[in-house]
Amino acid sequence: MKFHIIAAKDIKIVLRDKNALIMMFLVPMMIISVAGLALGGQYQQNMQIKVLIVDLDNDEVSRGLVEFLEEIDILYVDMESNEFAARDRVKNQEYGRLIIIPLGFTESVMTGQDTGLLIIADPTEESDNTVLEKIVEGYASRISTNVVVVKTASAYGIPAHTEEQVLEIIDTAGQFVQPPPVDVTIENTASNLVEFSPFTQYVPGFAVMFLMFTTVQNGSISLIKEQEAGTLRRLITAPISKAEIIGGKIASTFVRGFVQLSVLIYFGHVAFDLDLGSDILALFVLIAAVTLASTGLGVLVAVLVKTVDQADSVSLFLVMIMSAIGGSWWPLSLEPQFMQDMAYFTITAWAMDGFYDLFYFDYGLAGIIEEVKWLVLMMIIFFGIAIRWFKFE
């Protein structure tokens, strides 16, 4: 087999092209850095739920609730003394949620009377509203225990005539409910769930996009140029088979793409402390599968078009569309459901799922079998169609 000679020749040409090397490595590194540093705060902002509180009671129990909410990292708590002004601020969408603690709230809890908290929420922010509701309901459940205790003590004739006696009963009850007698433990299916950072999204996202610029765009353009120049036709006259010629072209593109994607991922690890997971073999398997699939798409584009300009336009269109829909620029979960469904017709979506499984969930090789399977299937389809219709002239 002599395909490695052709592959080596193409790789040497690329290594001598400084502009090509800059586009393969330096430009992606710069864009990854800028995107991660500039947009990284957006993730933290998305996790901040702004809450406005009006405490009309301003007593022990109500102040305890405010302090409880202020200690929760994902909540940004602001206070407003005037209920009407607070309602206007929510109406004007300055805040998406308002909690009103009624006058006499503490006294009602202490004396075993029913009371309540009012949450006014913007219905368009349903997910954030649900989070806040669960937090407040959890605290209200603890307060309700106090009310039940006071009511029970009163029902059995246990004297509690003063505030000190009520507090003593509540404190005694609190010793039995905190921590709760029935505990709930949540165990992640991931073996080593790591902290999410913007670079978990942007490093593999932009790395895959620039990989496809190399394998799909440059790969298809390179083949078209050699067809137009007659290079492939002349190679046929040499003592080398057509399969070896095609294999050499495919191998050179694959090697360039594999090295590029590996270097960009390692750059994210070194520069931004991107966690690569515990299974390096799985990482290389995924990189190989992504590169093979995109290389196959590049060969298919070269078969379907006739000119360099067509190859440039079609491949650019494909790369940009796959990057946008497939999750290179933003997490796939932010897209509407119909676009998420469409995304899995692209290389990018399966690639990003695989990288998430390794970098964030640390699933290892067993956890990326599904993604690798679909990427390999795409590779077979692309190469199968392309090689059958490939022309040397």
C-alpha atoms as a printed R data frame, in Angstrom:
    type eleno elety resid chain resno       x      y       z
1   ATOM     1    CA   MET     A     1   0.000  0.000   0.000
2   ATOM     2    CA   LYS     A     2   1.393  3.359  -1.080
3   ATOM     3    CA   PHE     A     3  -1.399  5.674   0.121
4   ATOM     4    CA   HIS     A     4   0.835  6.882   2.965
5   ATOM     5    CA   ILE     A     5   3.181  8.456   0.403
6   ATOM     6    CA   ILE     A     6   0.384 10.680  -0.921
7   ATOM     7    CA   ALA     A     7  -0.783 11.467   2.599
8   ATOM     8    CA   ALA     A     8   2.735 12.423   3.693
9   ATOM     9    CA   LYS     A     9   3.167 14.643   0.638
10  ATOM    10    CA   ASP     A    10  -0.044 16.567   1.384
11  ATOM    11    CA   ILE     A    11   0.856 16.965   5.070
12  ATOM    12    CA   LYS     A    12   4.313 18.337   4.186
13  ATOM    13    CA   ILE     A    13   2.658 20.932   1.943
14  ATOM    14    CA   VAL     A    14   0.453 22.058   4.812
15  ATOM    15    CA   LEU     A    15   3.380 22.219   7.251
16  ATOM    16    CA   ARG     A    16   5.179 24.596   4.904
17  ATOM    17    CA   ASP     A    17   2.110 26.849   4.676
18  ATOM    18    CA   LYS     A    18   2.309 29.274   7.605
19  ATOM    19    CA   ASN     A    19  -1.090 30.796   6.854
20  ATOM    20    CA   ALA     A    20  -2.729 27.362   6.928
21  ATOM    21    CA   LEU     A    21  -1.126 26.581  10.288
22  ATOM    22    CA   ILE     A    22  -2.290 29.906  11.706
23  ATOM    23    CA   MET     A    23  -5.859 29.188  10.591
24  ATOM    24    CA   MET     A    24  -5.706 25.654  11.987
25  ATOM    25    CA   PHE     A    25  -4.322 26.462  15.420
26  ATOM    26    CA   LEU     A    26  -3.735 30.104  16.339
27  ATOM    27    CA   VAL     A    27  -7.039 31.575  15.139
28  ATOM    28    CA   PRO     A    28  -9.186 28.903  16.869
29  ATOM    29    CA   MET     A    29  -7.212 29.387  20.105
30  ATOM    30    CA   MET     A    30  -7.819 33.124  19.988
31  ATOM    31    CA   ILE     A    31 -11.551 32.727  19.319
32  ATOM    32    CA   ILE     A    32 -11.949 30.096  22.052
33  ATOM    33    CA   SER     A    33 -10.191 32.405  24.513
34  ATOM    34    CA   VAL     A    34 -12.208 35.496  23.599
35  ATOM    35    CA   ALA     A    35 -15.554 33.660  23.591
36  ATOM    36    CA   GLY     A    36 -14.906 31.887  26.878
37  ATOM    37    CA   LEU     A    37 -13.659 34.980  28.698
38  ATOM    38    CA   ALA     A    38 -16.181 37.412  27.212
39  ATOM    39    CA   LEU     A    39 -19.296 35.249  27.464
40  ATOM    40    CA   GLY     A    40 -18.377 33.184  30.497
41  ATOM    41    CA   GLY     A    41 -20.172 35.567  32.831
42  ATOM    42    CA   GLN     A    42 -23.363 34.905  30.919
43  ATOM    43    CA   TYR     A    43 -23.551 31.447  32.493
44  ATOM    44    CA   GLN     A    44 -23.292 32.894  35.985
45  ATOM    45    CA   GLN     A    45 -25.904 35.520  35.177
46  ATOM    46    CA   ASN     A    46 -28.236 32.830  33.875
47  ATOM    47    CA   MET     A    47 -27.966 31.087  37.233
48  ATOM    48    CA   GLN     A    48 -28.822 34.249  39.203
49  ATOM    49    CA   ILE     A    49 -32.531 34.487  40.013
50  ATOM    50    CA   LYS     A    50 -33.466 38.055  40.961
51  ATOM    51    CA   VAL     A    51 -35.937 38.261  43.835
52  ATOM    52    CA   LEU     A    52 -37.522 41.360  45.357
53  ATOM    53    CA   ILE     A    53 -38.814 41.057  48.945
54  ATOM    54    CA   VAL     A    54 -41.237 43.257  50.883
55  ATOM    55    CA   ASP     A    55 -41.073 42.439  54.595
56  ATOM    56    CA   LEU     A    56 -44.143 44.087  56.154
57  ATOM    57    CA   ASP     A    57 -43.631 42.081  59.327
58  ATOM    58    CA   ASN     A    58 -39.942 42.817  60.025
59  ATOM    59    CA   ASP     A    59 -39.857 40.495  62.999
60  ATOM    60    CA   GLU     A    60 -37.921 37.392  64.038
61  ATOM    61    CA   VAL     A    61 -39.431 34.756  61.723
62  ATOM    62    CA   SER     A    62 -39.655 37.048  58.683
63  ATOM    63    CA   ARG     A    63 -36.058 38.213  59.137
64  ATOM    64    CA   GLY     A    64 -35.033 34.561  59.378
65  ATOM    65    CA   LEU     A    65 -36.684 33.890  56.015
66  ATOM    66    CA   VAL     A    66 -34.900 36.834  54.385
67  ATOM    67    CA   GLU     A    67 -31.545 35.719  55.772
68  ATOM    68    CA   PHE     A    68 -32.215 32.185  54.530
69  ATOM    69    CA   LEU     A    69 -32.897 33.427  50.995
70  ATOM    70    CA   GLU     A    70 -29.864 35.748  51.011
71  ATOM    71    CA   GLU     A    71 -27.565 32.818  51.806
72  ATOM    72    CA   ILE     A    72 -28.607 30.896  48.670
73  ATOM    73    CA   ASP     A    73 -26.009 31.465  45.935
74  ATOM    74    CA   ILE     A    74 -28.367 31.334  42.957
75  ATOM    75    CA   LEU     A    75 -30.660 34.007  44.409
76  ATOM    76    CA   TYR     A    76 -30.018 37.731  44.090
77  ATOM    77    CA   VAL     A    77 -32.150 39.243  46.854
78  ATOM    78    CA   ASP     A    78 -33.162 42.906  47.029
79  ATOM    79    CA   MET     A    79 -35.415 44.553  49.610
80  ATOM    80    CA   GLU     A    80 -38.225 47.052  49.055
81  ATOM    81    CA   SER     A    81 -40.108 48.722  51.920
82  ATOM    82    CA   ASN     A    82 -43.129 49.857  49.889
83  ATOM    83    CA   GLU     A    83 -45.455 47.130  48.593
84  ATOM    84    CA   PHE     A    84 -46.934 49.266  45.815
85  ATOM    85    CA   ALA     A    85 -43.498 50.344  44.585
86  ATOM    86    CA   ALA     A    86 -42.414 46.710  44.616
87  ATOM    87    CA   ARG     A    87 -45.409 45.639  42.540
88  ATOM    88    CA   ASP     A    88 -44.578 48.386  40.014
89  ATOM    89    CA   ARG     A    89 -40.977 47.195  39.771
90  ATOM    90    CA   VAL     A    90 -42.173 43.677  38.972
91  ATOM    91    CA   LYS     A    91 -44.775 45.001  36.542
92  ATOM    92    CA   ASN     A    92 -42.030 46.977  34.761
93  ATOM    93    CA   GLN     A    93 -39.980 43.754  34.562
94  ATOM    94    CA   GLU     A    94 -37.165 45.118  36.691
95  ATOM    95    CA   TYR     A    95 -37.625 41.960  38.751
96  ATOM    96    CA   GLY     A    96 -39.256 38.717  37.706
97  ATOM    97    CA   ARG     A    97 -40.348 37.686  41.201
98  ATOM    98    CA   LEU     A    98 -41.678 39.417  44.323
99  ATOM    99    CA   ILE     A    99 -42.183 37.891  47.790
100 ATOM   100    CA   ILE     A   100 -44.497 39.714  50.186
101 ATOM   101    CA   ILE     A   101 -44.257 38.788  53.870
102 ATOM   102    CA   PRO     A   102 -47.476 39.975  55.553
103 ATOM   103    CA   LEU     A   103 -47.743 42.049  58.704
104 ATOM   104    CA   GLY     A   104 -48.054 39.853  61.808
105 ATOM   105    CA   PHE     A   105 -46.339 36.887  60.131
106 ATOM   106    CA   THR     A   106 -44.092 36.166  63.110
107 ATOM   107    CA   GLU     A   107 -46.918 36.488  65.624
108 ATOM   108    CA   SER     A   108 -49.080 34.074  63.637
109 ATOM   109    CA   VAL     A   109 -46.304 31.481  63.568
110 ATOM   110    CA   MET     A   110 -45.626 31.894  67.296
111 ATOM   111    CA   THR     A   111 -49.266 31.587  68.299
112 ATOM   112    CA   GLY     A   112 -50.093 28.706  65.993
113 ATOM   113    CA   GLN     A   113 -52.296 30.648  63.577
114 ATOM   114    CA   ASP     A   114 -52.519 30.024  59.855
115 ATOM   115    CA   THR     A   115 -50.663 32.544  57.713
116 ATOM   116    CA   GLY     A   116 -49.112 32.731  54.267
117 ATOM   117    CA   LEU     A   117 -46.524 34.171  51.932
118 ATOM   118    CA   LEU     A   118 -47.375 35.783  48.597
119 ATOM   119    CA   ILE     A   119 -45.178 35.276  45.522
120 ATOM   120    CA   ILE     A   120 -45.874 37.442  42.477
121 ATOM   121    CA   ALA     A   121 -44.041 36.104  39.417
122 ATOM   122    CA   ASP     A   122 -43.595 36.856  35.737
123 ATOM   123    CA   PRO     A   123 -45.211 33.866  33.932
124 ATOM   124    CA   THR     A   124 -42.680 34.071  31.084
125 ATOM   125    CA   GLU     A   125 -39.878 32.986  33.456
126 ATOM   126    CA   GLU     A   126 -41.425 29.690  34.438
127 ATOM   127    CA   SER     A   127 -38.243 27.746  35.164
128 ATOM   128    CA   ASP     A   128 -36.827 30.398  37.537
129 ATOM   129    CA   ASN     A   129 -40.228 30.757  39.195
130 ATOM   130    CA   THR     A   130 -40.345 27.020  39.857
131 ATOM   131    CA   VAL     A   131 -36.918 27.092  41.498
132 ATOM   132    CA   LEU     A   132 -37.907 29.959  43.785
133 ATOM   133    CA   GLU     A   133 -41.234 28.336  44.647
134 ATOM   134    CA   LYS     A   134 -39.493 25.118  45.700
135 ATOM   135    CA   ILE     A   135 -37.026 27.048  47.870
136 ATOM   136    CA   VAL     A   136 -39.737 29.107  49.595
137 ATOM   137    CA   GLU     A   137 -42.016 26.077  49.992
138 ATOM   138    CA   GLY     A   138 -39.147 24.205  51.659
139 ATOM   139    CA   TYR     A   139 -38.665 26.975  54.210
140 ATOM   140    CA   ALA     A   140 -42.424 27.380  54.660
141 ATOM   141    CA   SER     A   141 -42.618 23.672  55.439
142 ATOM   142    CA   ARG     A   142 -40.162 24.154  58.295
143 ATOM   143    CA   ILE     A   143 -42.163 27.111  59.618
144 ATOM   144    CA   SER     A   144 -45.376 25.096  59.287
145 ATOM   145    CA   THR     A   145 -43.858 22.516  61.612
146 ATOM   146    CA   ASN     A   146 -43.618 25.202  64.257
147 ATOM   147    CA   VAL     A   147 -47.270 26.164  63.778
148 ATOM   148    CA   VAL     A   148 -48.334 22.522  64.027
149 ATOM   149    CA   VAL     A   149 -46.294 22.074  67.210
150 ATOM   150    CA   VAL     A   150 -47.926 25.093  68.874
151 ATOM   151    CA   LYS     A   151 -51.395 23.958  67.794
152 ATOM   152    CA   THR     A   152 -50.740 20.433  69.096
153 ATOM   153    CA   ALA     A   153 -49.457 21.734  72.422
154 ATOM   154    CA   SER     A   154 -52.535 23.920  72.762
155 ATOM   155    CA   ALA     A   155 -54.855 21.024  71.868
156 ATOM   156    CA   TYR     A   156 -53.382 18.882  74.652
157 ATOM   157    CA   GLY     A   157 -53.570 21.699  77.179
158 ATOM   158    CA   ILE     A   158 -49.810 22.213  77.447
159 ATOM   159    CA   PRO     A   159 -49.397 25.721  78.880
160 ATOM   160    CA   ALA     A   160 -47.756 28.243  76.590
161 ATOM   161    CA   HIS     A   161 -48.929 31.604  77.801
162 ATOM   162    CA   THR     A   162 -45.832 33.651  77.065
163 ATOM   163    CA   GLU     A   163 -43.652 34.172  74.030
164 ATOM   164    CA   GLU     A   164 -40.732 32.536  75.861
165 ATOM   165    CA   GLN     A   165 -42.775 29.370  76.410
166 ATOM   166    CA   VAL     A   166 -43.809 29.277  72.752
167 ATOM   167    CA   LEU     A   167 -40.195 29.691  71.656
168 ATOM   168    CA   GLU     A   168 -39.134 26.927  74.038
169 ATOM   169    CA   ILE     A   169 -41.677 24.542  72.520
170 ATOM   170    CA   ILE     A   170 -40.616 25.473  68.975
171 ATOM   171    CA   ASP     A   171 -36.913 25.107  69.790
172 ATOM   172    CA   THR     A   172 -37.540 21.664  71.291
173 ATOM   173    CA   ALA     A   173 -39.475 20.608  68.213
174 ATOM   174    CA   GLY     A   174 -36.719 21.971  65.985
175 ATOM   175    CA   GLN     A   175 -34.238 19.587  67.554
176 ATOM   176    CA   PHE     A   176 -36.237 16.696  66.097
177 ATOM   177    CA   VAL     A   177 -36.944 18.088  62.624
178 ATOM   178    CA   GLN     A   178 -33.473 19.451  61.793
179 ATOM   179    CA   PRO     A   179 -31.946 17.402  60.357
180 ATOM   180    CA   PRO     A   180 -35.160 15.748  59.160
181 ATOM   181    CA   PRO     A   181 -35.819 12.220  60.476
182 ATOM   182    CA   VAL     A   182 -36.377 11.013  56.894
183 ATOM   183    CA   ASP     A   183 -33.461 12.022  54.679
184 ATOM   184    CA   VAL     A   184 -33.332 12.055  50.889
185 ATOM   185    CA   THR     A   185 -29.984 11.407  49.216
186 ATOM   186    CA   ILE     A   186 -29.486 12.222  45.537
187 ATOM   187    CA   GLU     A   187 -26.716 10.311  43.806
188 ATOM   188    CA   ASN     A   188 -25.525 11.371  40.372
189 ATOM   189    CA   THR     A   189 -25.217  8.748  37.683
190 ATOM   190    CA   ALA     A   190 -21.916 10.385  36.753
191 ATOM   191    CA   SER     A   191 -18.881  8.936  38.473
192 ATOM   192    CA   ASN     A   192 -17.172 12.314  38.844
193 ATOM   193    CA   LEU     A   193 -19.419 15.236  38.007
194 ATOM   194    CA   VAL     A   194 -17.183 18.292  37.617
195 ATOM   195    CA   GLU     A   195 -17.993 21.964  37.944
196 ATOM   196    CA   PHE     A   196 -19.325 23.404  34.713
197 ATOM   197    CA   SER     A   197 -17.373 26.278  33.207
198 ATOM   198    CA   PRO     A   198 -17.976 28.218  29.983
199 ATOM   199    CA   PHE     A   199 -14.930 26.519  28.505
200 ATOM   200    CA   THR     A   200 -16.675 23.146  28.832
201 ATOM   201    CA   GLN     A   201 -18.920 24.530  26.086
202 ATOM   202    CA   TYR     A   202 -16.638 26.788  24.064
203 ATOM   203    CA   VAL     A   203 -13.453 24.710  23.816
204 ATOM   204    CA   PRO     A   204 -15.005 21.620  22.178
205 ATOM   205    CA   GLY     A   205 -17.645 23.756  20.435
206 ATOM   206    CA   PHE     A   206 -15.269 26.003  18.522
207 ATOM   207    CA   ALA     A   207 -12.688 23.227  18.176
208 ATOM   208    CA   VAL     A   208 -15.224 21.072  16.310
209 ATOM   209    CA   MET     A   209 -16.261 24.024  14.150
210 ATOM   210    CA   PHE     A   210 -12.675 24.754  13.093
211 ATOM   211    CA   LEU     A   211 -12.051 21.043  12.590
212 ATOM   212    CA   MET     A   212 -14.834 21.058   9.998
213 ATOM   213    CA   PHE     A   213 -13.317 24.092   8.309
214 ATOM   214    CA   THR     A   214 -10.212 21.930   7.859
215 ATOM   215    CA   THR     A   215 -11.834 18.622   6.917
216 ATOM   216    CA   VAL     A   216 -14.991 19.743   5.106
217 ATOM   217    CA   GLN     A   217 -14.103 23.099   3.577
218 ATOM   218    CA   ASN     A   218 -10.364 22.804   2.975
219 ATOM   219    CA   GLY     A   219 -10.619 19.080   2.318
220 ATOM   220    CA   SER     A   220 -13.233 19.446  -0.413
221 ATOM   221    CA   ILE     A   221 -11.506 22.476  -1.979
222 ATOM   222    CA   SER     A   222  -8.188 20.598  -2.078
223 ATOM   223    CA   LEU     A   223  -9.730 17.677  -3.961
224 ATOM   224    CA   ILE     A   224 -11.508 19.964  -6.446
225 ATOM   225    CA   LYS     A   225  -8.286 21.881  -7.117
226 ATOM   226    CA   GLU     A   226  -6.401 18.684  -7.837
227 ATOM   227    CA   GLN     A   227  -9.156 17.544 -10.173
228 ATOM   228    CA   GLU     A   228  -9.091 20.870 -12.029
229 ATOM   229    CA   ALA     A   229  -5.289 20.854 -12.236
230 ATOM   230    CA   GLY     A   230  -5.252 17.292 -13.537
231 ATOM   231    CA   THR     A   231  -3.100 16.068 -10.655
232 ATOM   232    CA   LEU     A   232  -5.404 13.134  -9.889
233 ATOM   233    CA   ARG     A   233  -5.538 12.155 -13.547
234 ATOM   234    CA   ARG     A   234  -1.741 12.069 -13.729
235 ATOM   235    CA   LEU     A   235  -1.540  9.983 -10.568
236 ATOM   236    CA   ILE     A   236  -3.611  7.273 -12.263
237 ATOM   237    CA   THR     A   237  -0.750  6.710 -14.715
238 ATOM   238    CA   ALA     A   238   1.630  6.069 -11.831
239 ATOM   239    CA   PRO     A   239   2.078  2.562 -10.369
240 ATOM   240    CA   ILE     A   240  -0.574  3.182  -7.720
241 ATOM   241    CA   SER     A   241  -4.220  2.151  -7.534
242 ATOM   242    CA   LYS     A   242  -7.205  4.475  -7.420
243 ATOM   243    CA   ALA     A   243  -8.045  3.181  -3.947
244 ATOM   244    CA   GLU     A   244  -4.559  4.129  -2.739
245 ATOM   245    CA   ILE     A   245  -4.906  7.595  -4.262
246 ATOM   246    CA   ILE     A   246  -8.250  8.224  -2.566
247 ATOM   247    CA   GLY     A   247  -6.969  6.625   0.636
248 ATOM   248    CA   GLY     A   248  -3.959  8.931   0.666
249 ATOM   249    CA   LYS     A   249  -6.107 12.028   0.238
250 ATOM   250    CA   ILE     A   250  -8.481 10.898   2.972
251 ATOM   251    CA   ALA     A   251  -5.604  9.974   5.300
252 ATOM   252    CA   SER     A   252  -3.904 13.352   4.943
253 ATOM   253    CA   THR     A   253  -7.120 15.227   5.741
254 ATOM   254    CA   PHE     A   254  -7.845 12.916   8.670
255 ATOM   255    CA   VAL     A   255  -4.374 13.343  10.168
256 ATOM   256    CA   ARG     A   256  -4.579 17.128   9.890
257 ATOM   257    CA   GLY     A   257  -8.024 17.167  11.490
258 ATOM   258    CA   PHE     A   258  -7.117 14.712  14.244
259 ATOM   259    CA   VAL     A   259  -4.013 16.674  15.220
260 ATOM   260    CA   GLN     A   260  -5.884 19.987  15.057
261 ATOM   261    CA   LEU     A   261  -8.756 18.849  17.266
262 ATOM   262    CA   SER     A   262  -6.404 17.157  19.736
263 ATOM   263    CA   VAL     A   263  -4.217 20.267  20.026
264 ATOM   264    CA   LEU     A   264  -7.201 22.592  20.522
265 ATOM   265    CA   ILE     A   265  -8.692 20.369  23.230
266 ATOM   266    CA   TYR     A   266  -5.320 20.147  24.984
267 ATOM   267    CA   PHE     A   267  -4.988 23.924  24.695
268 ATOM   268    CA   GLY     A   268  -8.272 24.254  26.593
269 ATOM   269    CA   HIS     A   269  -6.928 21.932  29.270
270 ATOM   270    CA   VAL     A   270  -3.655 23.833  29.718
271 ATOM   271    CA   ALA     A   271  -4.906 27.397  29.292
272 ATOM   272    CA   PHE     A   272  -8.305 27.197  30.989
273 ATOM   273    CA   ASP     A   273  -8.066 24.127  33.206
274 ATOM   274    CA   LEU     A   274 -10.644 22.218  31.134
275 ATOM   275    CA   ASP     A   275 -11.253 18.847  32.788
276 ATOM   276    CA   LEU     A   276 -10.669 16.145  30.149
277 ATOM   277    CA   GLY     A   277 -12.129 13.348  32.251
278 ATOM   278    CA   SER     A   278 -10.370 10.266  33.524
279 ATOM   279    CA   ASP     A   279 -10.406  8.201  30.297
280 ATOM   280    CA   ILE     A   280  -7.931  9.606  27.773
281 ATOM   281    CA   LEU     A   281  -8.437  6.614  25.461
282 ATOM   282    CA   ALA     A   282 -12.130  7.485  25.225
283 ATOM   283    CA   LEU     A   283 -11.194 11.069  24.334
284 ATOM   284    CA   PHE     A   284  -8.994  9.943  21.444
285 ATOM   285    CA   VAL     A   285 -11.666  7.513  20.237
286 ATOM   286    CA   LEU     A   286 -14.198 10.358  20.153
287 ATOM   287    CA   ILE     A   287 -11.765 12.716  18.412
288 ATOM   288    CA   ALA     A   288 -11.071 10.039  15.790
289 ATOM   289    CA   ALA     A   289 -14.792  9.394  15.218
290 ATOM   290    CA   VAL     A   290 -15.592 13.106  14.840
291 ATOM   291    CA   THR     A   291 -12.664 13.612  12.477
292 ATOM   292    CA   LEU     A   292 -13.558 10.595  10.312
293 ATOM   293    CA   ALA     A   293 -17.186 11.706   9.983
294 ATOM   294    CA   SER     A   294 -16.237 15.264   9.023
295 ATOM   295    CA   THR     A   295 -13.544 14.015   6.617
296 ATOM   296    CA   GLY     A   296 -16.163 11.855   4.930
297 ATOM   297    CA   LEU     A   297 -18.466 14.855   4.587
298 ATOM   298    CA   GLY     A   298 -15.634 16.825   2.964
299 ATOM   299    CA   VAL     A   299 -15.095 14.117   0.344
300 ATOM   300    CA   LEU     A   300 -18.856 13.983  -0.283
301 ATOM   301    CA   VAL     A   301 -18.975 17.741  -0.872
302 ATOM   302    CA   ALA     A   302 -16.104 17.415  -3.369
303 ATOM   303    CA   VAL     A   303 -18.110 14.777  -5.254
304 ATOM   304    CA   LEU     A   304 -21.355 16.765  -5.340
305 ATOM   305    CA   VAL     A   305 -19.936 20.095  -6.578
306 ATOM   306    CA   LYS     A   306 -17.991 20.963  -9.707
307 ATOM   307    CA   THR     A   307 -15.924 24.052  -8.921
308 ATOM   308    CA   VAL     A   308 -13.769 25.434  -6.119
309 ATOM   309    CA   ASP     A   309 -16.208 28.307  -5.559
310 ATOM   310    CA   GLN     A   310 -19.084 25.862  -5.183
311 ATOM   311    CA   ALA     A   311 -17.085 23.733  -2.759
312 ATOM   312    CA   ASP     A   312 -16.194 26.834  -0.737
313 ATOM   313    CA   SER     A   313 -19.792 28.094  -0.567
314 ATOM   314    CA   VAL     A   314 -21.462 24.740   0.128
315 ATOM   315    CA   SER     A   315 -18.959 23.673   2.774
316 ATOM   316    CA   LEU     A   316 -19.080 27.073   4.512
317 ATOM   317    CA   PHE     A   317 -22.867 26.867   4.593
318 ATOM   318    CA   LEU     A   318 -22.787 23.338   6.026
319 ATOM   319    CA   VAL     A   319 -20.205 24.159   8.692
320 ATOM   320    CA   MET     A   320 -22.017 27.278   9.898
321 ATOM   321    CA   ILE     A   321 -25.446 25.616   9.943
322 ATOM   322    CA   MET     A   322 -24.155 22.534  11.775
323 ATOM   323    CA   SER     A   323 -22.284 24.700  14.272
324 ATOM   324    CA   ALA     A   324 -25.352 26.807  15.035
325 ATOM   325    CA   ILE     A   325 -27.906 24.012  15.206
326 ATOM   326    CA   GLY     A   326 -25.583 21.364  16.631
327 ATOM   327    CA   GLY     A   327 -24.468 23.247  19.726
328 ATOM   328    CA   SER     A   328 -21.020 24.674  18.947
329 ATOM   329    CA   TRP     A   329 -21.997 28.226  19.811
330 ATOM   330    CA   TRP     A   330 -24.397 27.616  22.681
331 ATOM   331    CA   PRO     A   331 -25.700 24.621  24.646
332 ATOM   332    CA   LEU     A   332 -28.164 22.538  22.664
333 ATOM   333    CA   SER     A   333 -30.637 22.713  25.552
334 ATOM   334    CA   LEU     A   334 -31.230 26.427  24.850
335 ATOM   335    CA   GLU     A   335 -32.744 25.656  21.449
336 ATOM   336    CA   PRO     A   336 -36.432 24.904  20.791
337 ATOM   337    CA   GLN     A   337 -37.294 21.211  20.861
338 ATOM   338    CA   PHE     A   338 -37.775 20.929  17.097
339 ATOM   339    CA   MET     A   339 -34.268 22.339  16.526
340 ATOM   340    CA   GLN     A   340 -32.831 19.948  19.105
341 ATOM   341    CA   ASP     A   341 -34.392 17.099  17.144
342 ATOM   342    CA   MET     A   342 -32.946 18.447  13.881
343 ATOM   343    CA   ALA     A   343 -29.518 18.834  15.476
344 ATOM   344    CA   TYR     A   344 -28.973 15.095  15.651
345 ATOM   345    CA   PHE     A   345 -28.760 14.948  11.882
346 ATOM   346    CA   THR     A   346 -25.460 16.843  12.246
347 ATOM   347    CA   ILE     A   347 -21.962 15.778  13.208
348 ATOM   348    CA   THR     A   348 -21.725 18.639  15.695
349 ATOM   349    CA   ALA     A   349 -24.549 17.533  17.992
350 ATOM   350    CA   TRP     A   350 -23.169 14.015  18.435
351 ATOM   351    CA   ALA     A   351 -19.667 15.407  18.910
352 ATOM   352    CA   MET     A   352 -20.791 17.882  21.589
353 ATOM   353    CA   ASP     A   353 -22.804 15.213  23.409
354 ATOM   354    CA   GLY     A   354 -19.696 13.039  23.457
355 ATOM   355    CA   PHE     A   355 -17.471 15.796  24.790
356 ATOM   356    CA   TYR     A   356 -20.018 16.665  27.492
357 ATOM   357    CA   ASP     A   357 -20.135 12.997  28.501
358 ATOM   358    CA   LEU     A   358 -16.350 12.984  28.913
359 ATOM   359    CA   PHE     A   359 -15.565 16.471  30.210
360 ATOM   360    CA   TYR     A   360 -18.581 17.098  32.448
361 ATOM   361    CA   PHE     A   361 -20.012 13.707  33.403
362 ATOM   362    CA   ASP     A   362 -16.780 11.680  33.099
363 ATOM   363    CA   TYR     A   363 -18.641  8.668  31.708
364 ATOM   364    CA   GLY     A   364 -15.559  7.209  30.029
365 ATOM   365    CA   LEU     A   365 -15.523  4.994  26.944
366 ATOM   366    CA   ALA     A   366 -18.715  3.127  27.840
367 ATOM   367    CA   GLY     A   367 -20.585  6.436  28.075
368 ATOM   368    CA   ILE     A   368 -19.780  7.616  24.534
369 ATOM   369    CA   ILE     A   369 -20.589  4.401  22.637
370 ATOM   370    CA   GLU     A   370 -23.867  5.876  21.380
371 ATOM   371    CA   GLU     A   371 -22.201  9.041  20.049
372 ATOM   372    CA   VAL     A   372 -19.329  7.137  18.433
373 ATOM   373    CA   LYS     A   373 -21.793  4.705  16.839
374 ATOM   374    CA   TRP     A   374 -23.720  7.485  15.097
375 ATOM   375    CA   LEU     A   375 -20.555  9.310  14.033
376 ATOM   376    CA   VAL     A   376 -19.169  6.115  12.504
377 ATOM   377    CA   LEU     A   377 -22.501  5.525  10.746
378 ATOM   378    CA   MET     A   378 -22.309  9.027   9.264
379 ATOM   379    CA   MET     A   379 -18.745  8.314   8.145
380 ATOM   380    CA   ILE     A   380 -19.836  5.111   6.382
381 ATOM   381    CA   ILE     A   381 -22.705  6.875   4.612
382 ATOM   382    CA   PHE     A   382 -20.555  9.834   3.513
383 ATOM   383    CA   PHE     A   383 -17.633  7.726   2.300
384 ATOM   384    CA   GLY     A   384 -19.931  5.132   0.734
385 ATOM   385    CA   ILE     A   385 -21.676  7.715  -1.455
386 ATOM   386    CA   ALA     A   386 -18.546  9.760  -2.150
387 ATOM   387    CA   ILE     A   387 -16.245  6.909  -3.206
388 ATOM   388    CA   ARG     A   388 -18.892  5.396  -5.475
389 ATOM   389    CA   TRP     A   389 -19.332  8.648  -7.427
390 ATOM   390    CA   PHE     A   390 -15.775  9.980  -7.130
391 ATOM   391    CA   LYS     A   391 -14.236 11.082 -10.459
392 ATOM   392    CA   PHE     A   392 -10.554 11.562 -11.093
393 ATOM   393    CA   GLU     A   393 -11.147 14.075 -13.874
